[in-house]
Amino acid sequence: MPELALPLSEIPDGGCKLLQVSERLKIAVFRVGERIAAINNRCPHAGGSFAEGEFDGTIVKCPMHSFRVNVWTGKGNAGKPVATYPVTLTADQVRIAVPD
């Protein structure tokens, strides 16, 4: 599985950075201290951007219809999960495994 790499400093603590992986795939990368989560940016309910939603350190809320997802597990309300991507943190580098 290919990896994306970026400096930890590019992800705001308590916030999100949006990564464009391909024409069809965007990944929202969330940070709380040195803990990093990566999820598919597209809300399965209404297609909104999680990177533009409210994030409380665990849950991100879609800005369109308030669909909520736990960024650490990918579990959403209404039983609709969101794809998560494996993350590795080494020193100040974040690596995210992405599908081919």
N, C-alpha and C positions, 0 to 999 in steps of 0.2 A: 504494500500500500504506500503510495507516495506521501511525502510530508511537506507541509508548509512550515516555514520558520520565520519568526519575527522577534525583535527585542521585547522583553517584558515591559520596558519603559514606554512602548507604543500603546499599551493597554492601560487606560486610566483606572486607578484603584477605585473600586466601587462602581465601575462603569463598564463600557463595552466598546469593542472595535469591530467594525464590519470588514470581512475579507471577501473579495470576489475571487472565487476559485475557478469558475468557468462561466460560460454564458448563462447556464441554468442553475448553478450552485453558488450561493452566498452563505458564509458561515459567520454567526455572531459569536464573538469571543468575549466572555465575561471574566472579570477579575475581582477577587476579594483578597487583599494582601498578596500572598504568593500562591494562592489557590486559583486555578484557571479552569474554566468550563467552555466547551465549544459545542454549539448546537446549530442545526439548520436554521437559517434566518427566517424562513417562510412559515408563517402560522398556518397550520393545517385546517383551521376553522374558516378564516376569511382571507388568507394570503397576505396579511400585514407583515411588516418588518419588525422582528423582535428587537433589533438594534435601536429602533426608535421608541421602544416601549419603556415603561417604568420598571426599574430593577431595584429590589430591596435587599440584595445580597444572597437570596436564594431563589426567589420567584421573579420572573419577568412577565409583564402583562402586555399583550398585543395592543397597540394603540387604536386598532379598529373596533374591536368588539369585546375587549377585556378578557379574552382567552388567556389563561394563566398556565405557565410551564415552569417546573422546577429545573433550573439550568444544570444541576448536578446529576439528575437522573433522567431527564427527558420526559418525565411523566406530566401530562397535562390534565386539566379538568375536562370533564365530559369524555374521559377515556381515550382521548386522542394523543398518542405519544409523538414526540419530536425526536428526530435523529440526533444522536450525540456522537462526538468524535473524540478518539483517544488523544490525550494531551500529555506531553512530557515537558517538565521544566528543568533546565540545566543551567546553573549559574544565572545569567540574565537573559537566557534564550528560551523561547517557547516554541515547541514543535507540536504540530497538529497533524495526525494521520487522516488523510482524506481518501474517499473512494476514487477508483480509476474512472 
